[in-house]
Amino acid sequence: MKKRVGIIGGGAAGLFAACQLKRLNEGSDIEVTLIDRNPVPGKKLILTGHGRCNITNRKDASALKKCYHEAEKFIFPALKEYGPEDTMSFVENDLGLKLKEEENNRIFPVCDSAVRVRDAIVEYISDSTEILRETKVIEINKSDDFEVITDKGTYHFDQVILSCGGNSFTHTGSSGDSYKFAKRLGHSVNQVKAALAPIKADEASAKLCKSLSGVSVNARVSVFDGDKKTASFEGDTLFADFGLTGPAPMEISREIPVDVKNVYLELDLVPELNDEAFDSELQSQINAHADTKITTILSRFVPASVAGEIAAQADASDMYAQGFPKDKRKKLCRQMKHLKISVDRAPDLEKAYVTRGGVVLNEVDRKTMQSKIVPGLFILGEALDIDGISGGFNLQACMSEAYLAAKSILS
Ligand SMILES: Cc1cc2nc3c(=O)[nH]c(=O)nc-3n(C[C@H](O)[C@H](O)[C@H](O)COP(=O)(O)OP(=O)(O)OC[C@H]3O[C@@H](n4cnc5c(N)ncnc54)[C@H](O)[C@@H]3O)c2cc1C
């Protein structure tokens, strides 16, 4: 009797699972069916890396695991068994796509095309996997086998891979069904919220952000909930009409609570100097350039437009270094090192690159990805409560998990 394997959701995790089931199969009699609601699977995959697909990140497993926040321990065996080098070898040798390394160890296909990556995967699995397109799964039940009810009919499988993704960019198909199915099958699901998302400032702070819209600075961005600093990250920070975006704000967005009361961000615009060192540097610049405008002095540290705004906030726009009062200098220092941006509300899940939350990890065997609650059910990708930082880590997690699941299904 053939073993019937159903992959529910053909995003990154589901497609990678189909690839691994083909690659690792050494003659097992299995029949693999992948079901996706869209006409072509991988609709989110083709958006990745701004359409270029940052497929993985060349780091060793111990450095890599630190990129998954609270899921570090859970994800380690998967990364160790099937890490970035394995992903790269698969993409180059089996999919036939040459790869290149960019800044911060990020790996992209040389063709710079996520569509080509998706198409190569679909082509690769075409002789081993039946793809049911435009088929929406409505319900999954487990009795003797798995009964998968769709809008096109009912299917039965011996084993099921649940890979319907998270709950963001819902137009790509990932609208939270993973969580609905997992709950119905008896799993607990941690609250879902945005990760890697832009941050909306409140009305007053948005005015400042809007006036600097399009300007990028290197800043250490810290989140404060009340008076407590809860997270901080240094990197490029982009001002936008609505608030802040870019690598650093997006990275810390997962730490903004769902229920925003008194939450604000603090931007350190000169992270290389501590408060005291910056004050003393500013003092020496003021002493050395008496005939220079304060905005010009500030623009030695930050872009001119930011310098202009900071000076304006200290009522120092038209002032010169000569005779510049100490209290104003202190105010400038404070603004440059602790620029406060109040947060309007929790980041919008719809705009999040990744969903934080999902199936509770201690209900899943981290060595096989099999559910500890429902034998024969494997859970992968954003369905799980795992969110990686940006840089290729989320796709690598999908690939590593897919490998473990396929290995276990074929054993
Ligand atoms: C704009 C953007 C850029 C990104 N860039 C990168 C990057 O460069 N590198 C990186 O590592 N990560 C990146 N990510 C994150 C990465 O894309 C996701 O973490 C990854 O796609 C998650 O894979 P998944 O299979 O769990 O979910 P998804 O890729 O969302 O796939 C879920 C699939 O399930 C299907 N589905 C859902 N419900 C049903 C149903 N009821 N019936 C049938 N089918 C269903 C959907 O149609 C979809 O195809 C990016 C994300 C976004 C939004």
The ligand as an ORCA input file, in Angstrom:
! r2SCAN-3c Opt
* xyz 0 1
  C       7.549     40.820      1.716
  C       8.244     39.669      2.395
  C       9.598     39.450      2.169
  C      10.249     38.398      2.809
  N      11.575     38.171      2.526
  C      12.204     37.119      3.091
  C      13.556     36.796      2.726
  O      14.141     37.403      1.814
  N      14.156     35.752      3.372
  C      13.517     35.022      4.342
  O      14.127     34.109      4.909
  N      12.222     35.266      4.670
  C      11.560     36.282      4.044
  N      10.238     36.514      4.349
  C       9.540     35.585      5.272
  C       9.170     34.289      4.534
  O       8.607     34.597      3.290
  C       8.167     33.462      5.348
  O       8.696     33.252      6.633
  C       7.893     32.120      4.683
  O       7.317     32.324      3.414
  C       6.959     31.262      5.532
  O       6.681     30.098      4.828
  P       5.375     29.242      5.131
  O       5.373     28.142      4.142
  O       5.283     28.924      6.561
  O       4.164     30.228      4.808
  P       3.725     30.890      3.419
  O       4.907     31.100      2.555
  O       2.896     32.046      3.792
  O       2.830     29.779      2.727
  C       1.582     29.348      3.201
  C       0.838     28.742      2.030
  O      -0.335     28.084      2.501
  C      -1.399     28.347      1.617
  N      -2.659     28.257      2.356
  C      -3.017     28.931      3.463
  N      -4.237     28.569      3.887
  C      -4.673     27.630      3.017
  C      -5.859     26.866      2.913
  N      -6.853     26.998      3.782
  N      -5.965     25.982      1.872
  C      -4.958     25.850      0.973
  N      -3.818     26.551      1.016
  C      -3.662     27.432      2.045
  C      -1.134     29.740      1.086
  O      -1.746     29.948     -0.172
  C       0.385     29.781      1.003
  O       0.865     29.435     -0.278
  C       9.553     37.550      3.715
  C       8.187     37.767      3.932
  C       7.540     38.802      3.277
  C       6.065     39.012      3.506
*
